[in-house]
């Protein structure tokens, strides 16, 4: 069993913040009013935009019984009931993609197959997007893939939900999607680092007291073996993305087999970055999230301040972006 505890230590200050969803609002302009005589009263348009509750709990709108109605300016001030409670949006709506209408012979398809350690093998066929960069989305996490000369791309992705949905987009237009059930998802804890840039971020896991460079230090450059995770021995990191994409989407996912573990211990999760001439003195941006122990997956914004250019080639870390995994013996 894995228990999440918030890390209380901060190594170096590093930041990464990238927006995944955009809320686009727009309106259509109406026709111009005809010429008005000097004696004709001016008009205004009333747009109610706020919903409230009065002391009795009844809903009250900013203007009663009016919606985009032309009113004389003298009467456009409408009295309101006393406001007792303002209803604010608590949950931000999930971003949806624009769905394209493919031409004959240009339809993109995606197939999914469940693999060991709650992994999903994806096979994308996009004949009209040959040698092109696509983006695959899963639970708000995304990564870039490059199709070959036949328009094909593959990826092995750690599932973040038992009922996993994967969406393929091209230039923000949804091309295809697939859903698959991953029944062994509950046996694994996962941590996700996601960003959108050419910056080289890394997700590091220090298992059971390991230090950097020890066998228990797991990151994208260490030996990866989902078979070991399936056997309950250690975790692994999957790195997904393409640096040459016009807008590179990256994701790193750390997996630990908490549902198969027989020992107790703690796993410390950190985000690392190397100071380069391109990023020194800048603020990087990204998202982090975790699954496991009945913890619903959700990405949270993160920022990371990179030291000045006198620190080039040094590695910096931030250890307060994840809840550490405290594993209890079964």
N, C-alpha and C positions, 0 to 999 in steps of 0.2 A: 504494500500500500504506500502511496506517495502522499506526503503532506506538504503543502506549499508554505514557505515562510519567506517573508520579505527580507532581502539582504540589507544589512545595515551598514555595509562598508562601501566606500567609493574609492576606486583606484584613481585613474586620471580622468579629467573632465573631457568628454568627447561627445559630440552631438550629431544626430542624423534625423532629419524631418522631411518626409515626402508625402504629399497628398495623394490618396488613392481615389477618393471619390470627389466628384464635383457636383454641386447643386446649381443647376442652371435655371435661372428664372427669366422669363421674357413675356412680352405682351404685344398684342397687335394694336396698331394705331387706327383710330376710327376715321371716318370721312371728315373733311373740314366743314365747319358750320357755314351756312350761307351768310351773306352780308347782313348786318344787323342795323336796324334803324336807330337813330339817336335816342328815341323814347323807349326802345325795347330793353328790358332789364337783362343784365348779363347773367350767364348761367355758369354752373360749375358741375363737375362730376364727383360724386361721392363714392369712395371705394372703401367699404368696411374692411378692416384688416386685423382686428383684434377681437378675440372672444373672451368673455369674462363670466363670472358668476356674481349674482347679487346676494345679499344676506340670506335670502330664502333658498338659495341653491339653484334658482332658475338661470338659464343662460341668457346673457345680455350681449347684443352686438353693438358695434360702434355707432351704427345708425339703424333705427328701426324701420323694417319694411322697405328698405331702399337698397338697391343693388345696381350700380352703374346707371342711375337715373339722373336725367337733367333736371336740376332744381334752380329756381331763381336764387341769386346770391343772397338775397335778404332772408331766405328761408333755409339756407344750406346748413345752418347751425342747428343741430338736432339735440334736444336734451337727452341725457343718459341717466339711467338708474345708478344708484350708488354701487360702486364696485367693491365686492368683498374679497374676491379671489381671482387672480389672473391665471389662466391656464397656459402653461408654457410647454414647449416640445421637450420631452425627456429623451426619447430614443430617436436618433437621427436615422432617417430612412436609408436603406441600402441603395447603392447606386445600381441602376439598371443600364444595360447596353442597348444601343440602337441595333435593331435586327435588320440585316440586309436581305434583299431579294435576289438570290444568285441567278445568273443566266444559265441556260442549259449547258451542261458540261463543265460548269465552274463551281459546283457545290462542294463545300468543305465538309468533311466528316471526321469524327473522332471516336475511337473505340477504346474501352477501358477493360483491364483484366486485373483481378486481385492477385497480389503476390505475397510472399512471406513478410512477416514483421509489419503488417498493415500497410504495405506499399501498394501502389497502383501503377501498372504499366499502361502508358498512353501511346496510341498510334494515331497520328494526324495525317490525313490525306487532303491536300489542297491543290488541285491541278492548275489552278489559275494564279497561284502564289508560289511560283517556283523561285528558289534562291531568294526567299523573302523572309523577313522577320515577323513572326507572329507572337502574340502574348497569350499565355495560358493562365487563367484565373482559377483559384480554389479558395473559398472562404475568405475573400478579400486579399489573400496572398497572391502574388503574380510573379511570373518570370518569362523572359524572352526565349524563344526557340528560333532556330534557322532551318528553313526547309531546304531539301536538296534539289537537284535539277529536275526531279519528278514531282516536287511539291510535297514531299513526305518529311515528317519529323517525329521523333519518339522521345519519351521522357519517362523516368521512374520517379514517382512523386509520393512522399509520405502522406497518407490520408489524415485529415484533420477533423473528420466527422464520420460516424458510422454510415450515414447516408451521404456519401460524398458526391458532389457535383463539380464538374470541370467545364469551363467555358473557354473557347478559342476566339480571340478577337484579332482583327487586322485594322489598324488605324482607328481604334476605338469602336469598331463595328463588330457586333457578334456574328461569327461565322458558323459556329456549331457548338453544341453542348452535349454532355453525356452524364448520366447518373449511375452510381454503382454502390452496392452495399458492401461494407467492410466489417464483417462481424467481429474480428479480433482487435478492433481499434481500442477497446477499453483496456487492453493489457499493456498499453504503452503510454508513457508521458512524452509530450513533445513541446519543444520551445522553438519559436520562429523569429527570425530576423529578416525583415524585408525592407528594401530600399530601391530607389529609382535614380540611378546616376552611374557614372563610371568609377566612383570611389570604391576602393577595395576594403570592405568591411568584413569582419569575421565573427562568428559565434563560437565561443570557447566554453567547454564544460570541463570542470575539474572534479573528477569522481573520487569520492571517499578519501579526501585529504590529499589528493595528488597536487603537485606543483607543476608549473609550466615546464614542459619537456619530459615529464614523467610518463610512464605507461598509461596512467589514468587521465592524462590530458588529452581530450578528444576534441578535434576541430577538423576543418575541411582538408587540411594537409596531412592528417594522420591516417593510418590504415583503417579503411572502412569495411565493416563486415556485418551486414544485416543478419547473417547466420548466427553470429555471436549474441546479438540482441534477442533473436528468437530463442536461443538457448538460455537466456537470462544471465549472461556473463558481463556484458558491457554495452554502452551506447554507441551511437555513430552519428555523423553529420553528413547531410546531403546538401550539396551546393547546386543551385539551378539558376541559369541565366546566360546571357550573351553580351560581352562587353562591346562588340562592334555594332550592336543595334543602334538605330538612330536615337531612340530613347531606351537605354538599357534598364530592364526590370530584373532585379535580383532577389533571390530568397535562399536563406540557409535554414535548415531544419535539423534540430538535434532530437534524437529519439532515444529513450531509455526504457527497458522492459520492466517497469515497476510491477506489473502483474505476474511476472515470472521469477522475481528476485526472492532469494532465501536469506540474504544477509541484510543488516541494517546499516545505514550510513547517510551521508549528506553529499549532495552534488551542487557545486557552485557554478552559476552561469554568468558569463561576462561577454561584453561586446568589445572587440579590439579593432584598431585601425593603425596603419603605418603612416607616419608623417612624411609627406612628399612635398616637392616644390610646387605641385599643383593645388594641394589642399591645406598647406600650412597657414595658420592664422584664420582659417575659415570655420564655419559651422556646418557640420554635416547633418543630414536628416534621414529619418527612416521610421520604421514601426517594429514593435515587438509584441509577441503574444504567446500564450501557453495553453495546453490542453492537459486533461488528466484529472483524476480524483473528483469527478463530477464538476470540473471547472469548465464552463462553456468557453469556447474559443472566441477571442476578440482581440483585435489589434489596437495597440495604444501608441500614440505618437511618441517619438523619442528625439532628443537632440544631443549633439556631441560636439564640444568645442575642441578644435585641433590646436595644439601649441604653435608658437611662432616658427618662422623658417630657420631659426638657429637650432631647431630640434629635428631637422630632416633625417630620415632613416630610423628614427626611434619609434617604438611601438607604444601606443597608449591604450588603456583599457578603462571600461566603466562597468562596475559590478552591481549597480543598484537598479537595473532595468528589468530584472526578472525576479520572481520569487524562487529562492533556492529549493531544491527538492530534498525533503527529509524523508528517507525511506525506512519503513518499519519492517522488521523481519516477519515472515509468515510462519 
